[in-house]
Amino acid sequence: MTYELIAFALFAVITLASAVGVVLLQDPWHSALLLGLALISVAVHYVMLAAEFVAMMQILVYVGGVLILIAFAVMLTQVDTEEPDEEVTRA
């Protein structure tokens, strides 16, 4: 087996596992992180295909832009489930 085939198989497993994790996890923050991992591993596949420009656009646009937008949306829409302290509300 060549090293290219081993690297391809490794990143294919990482891509599939993280994509399945995005769908199956219930925590949106962890799903967003796994989405970032999946998008980065897709960029590695582009590098293996000698498409470096497409890989850089994948990282800049999707990981840098879309994933940051999703992260901000998750952080701004999460509901705080803790009860406020009575001492803090009285003061």
C-alpha positions in Angstrom: 0.0 0.0 0.0 1.2 3.5 -0.8 1.3 6.3 1.7 -1.2 8.3 -0.4 -3.7 5.5 -0.1 -3.2 5.3 3.7 -3.6 9.1 4.0 -6.7 9.1 1.9 -8.3 6.3 3.9 -7.4 8.0 7.2 -8.9 11.3 6.2 -11.9 9.6 4.6 -12.6 7.9 8.0 -12.2 11.3 9.8 -14.5 13.0 7.3 -17.2 10.3 7.6 -17.0 10.0 11.4 -17.2 13.8 12.0 -20.1 14.1 9.5 -22.0 11.4 11.4 -21.2 13.1 14.6 -22.6 16.4 13.3 -25.9 14.7 12.6 -26.1 12.5 15.8 -24.9 14.8 18.5 -27.5 16.8 20.3 -25.2 19.6 21.6 -25.1 22.3 18.8 -21.7 23.5 19.9 -20.1 20.1 19.5 -21.9 19.6 16.2 -20.4 22.9 15.0 -16.9 21.8 16.0 -17.3 18.5 14.2 -18.5 20.3 11.2 -15.3 22.3 11.2 -13.3 19.1 11.4 -15.2 17.6 8.5 -14.7 20.8 6.4 -11.0 20.8 7.1 -10.6 17.1 6.2 -12.4 17.8 2.9 -9.8 20.5 2.3 -7.1 17.9 2.9 -8.7 15.8 0.2 -8.5 18.8 -2.2 -4.8 19.1 -1.4 -4.3 15.4 -2.2 -6.0 16.1 -5.6 -3.5 18.9 -6.2 -6.2 21.5 -6.0 -4.5 23.8 -3.5 -6.5 26.9 -4.5 -9.8 25.1 -3.9 -8.5 23.8 -0.6 -7.6 27.3 0.6 -11.0 28.6 -0.5 -12.6 25.7 1.4 -10.8 26.8 4.5 -11.3 30.5 4.1 -14.9 30.5 3.1 -16.4 27.5 4.9 -14.3 27.1 7.9 -13.4 30.7 8.3 -16.8 32.2 7.4 -19.7 29.8 7.7 -18.4 28.0 10.8 -17.7 31.3 12.6 -21.3 32.4 11.7 -22.7 29.1 13.1 -20.6 29.4 16.2 -21.9 32.9 16.9 -25.5 31.8 16.3 -25.0 28.9 18.7 -23.5 31.1 21.4 -26.1 33.8 21.0 -29.1 31.5 21.0 -28.3 29.1 23.9 -30.6 29.4 26.9 -29.1 29.7 30.3 -30.6 26.9 32.4 -29.2 27.9 35.8 -31.4 29.5 38.4 -30.3 33.0 39.5 -29.0 33.3 43.0 -31.4 35.1 45.4 -28.7 37.2 46.9 -27.6 38.5 43.5 -31.2 39.5 42.6 -31.9 41.2 45.9 -28.8 43.5 45.7 
